[in-house]
Amino acid sequence: MEKIMEMSEQDLAEEDVGKAYHVGDGGDGGASRSTGAAAFFWDDEDDEDDEDDEDDEATLARSKNRFFAAVDEIEAPQLIQEFADTAPPDVQAAIRQTVVSLLGNLPAHLYETSIMSTGQNVASLMYSMQMTGYMFRNAEYRRSLLQSFNEGGPASVPALSEGAGGALPRVSGKIKVKLAEELETEVDASAYMAELRSEVEQLRAELLEAKEASMERGEDLLKYMQSLGRENVEGLTSSISQDVLDAMRALIENVLGNAGVGGEQVMETSGLKLRELLVWQLITGYKLRELEAMDELERSLAEGTDEADEEEGAAT
């Protein structure tokens, strides 16, 4: 398996990620209640009397949410393996860069780090990672659509030896080449064309190599997103469905619930485990957008079929 962030598939397979988190002494925890995204996951502690009813409602909602059901049944190593096998190199690199920008890039075998936080803060971070992964997949969809309309670029330029007959027409004779303002010379046309072809092929190969290197560093996708501007980048997540948002919440609650972490409880984990968790959540968001896009396509096809049947019935 290709490592997305030098993460250990064996660690994920042998120990549930949620179980890697340890609940610390609640106390004050030195942390205040965070607002915004974190409030999406836990209600105020004064609502504890309604906890049982809310749990029942949450369980019922999860059972009906097709996105939650589809992702929840995929083990973390399998989900990451699928991403490593199918996602473009620049998307995988963007995932790596996102985690590095948050946690740094200290070698795990040389430096052992420990991180403490509250359940609310970790839930907020997980939610942010899922939304980022969702955004990466949406950006990839839009970029692919744009490229389908624009066939330019080095990858679409055919080699000079390719033609209707499989080879370029032969040339003969002499041609004049101007070397300076008052200096011209005659050269063999065939040799001159062969040299030009060689230079063009070399440039083409260099362009392709540069493009591949850019994709491996994640520059291609990230540069595309930067070129969209702030408003258009925000638009990559503005159309997210409520079902997907509910699935994100349920998946996060599952992980932290299995660890017994919630609200302002303090938790501690190693930097490596947190790195694994962030990669997992980024890929989860990426997968959720894939499932949502498939669902949109299926509903669109079904509506088109229904309309066609209605028109056919009206015509008869």
Buried (B, 14 or more C-beta within 10 A) or exposed (E): EEEBBBBBBEBBEEEEBBEBBEBBEEEEBEBEBBEEBBBBBBEEEEEEEEEEEEEEEBEEBBEEBEBBEBBBEBEBBEBBBEBBEEBBBBBBBBBBBBBEEEBEEEEBEEEEBEBBBBBBBBBBBBBBBBBBBBBBBBBBBBBEEEBEEEEEEBEEBEEBEEEEEEEEEEEEEEEEEEEEEEEEEEEEBBEBBEEEBEEEEEEBEEBBEEBBEBBEBBBBBBEBBEEBEEEEBEBBBEEBEEBBBBBBBBBBBBBBBEBBBBBBBBBEBBBBBBBBBBBBBBBBBBBBBBBBEEBEEEEEEEEEEEEEEEEEEEEE
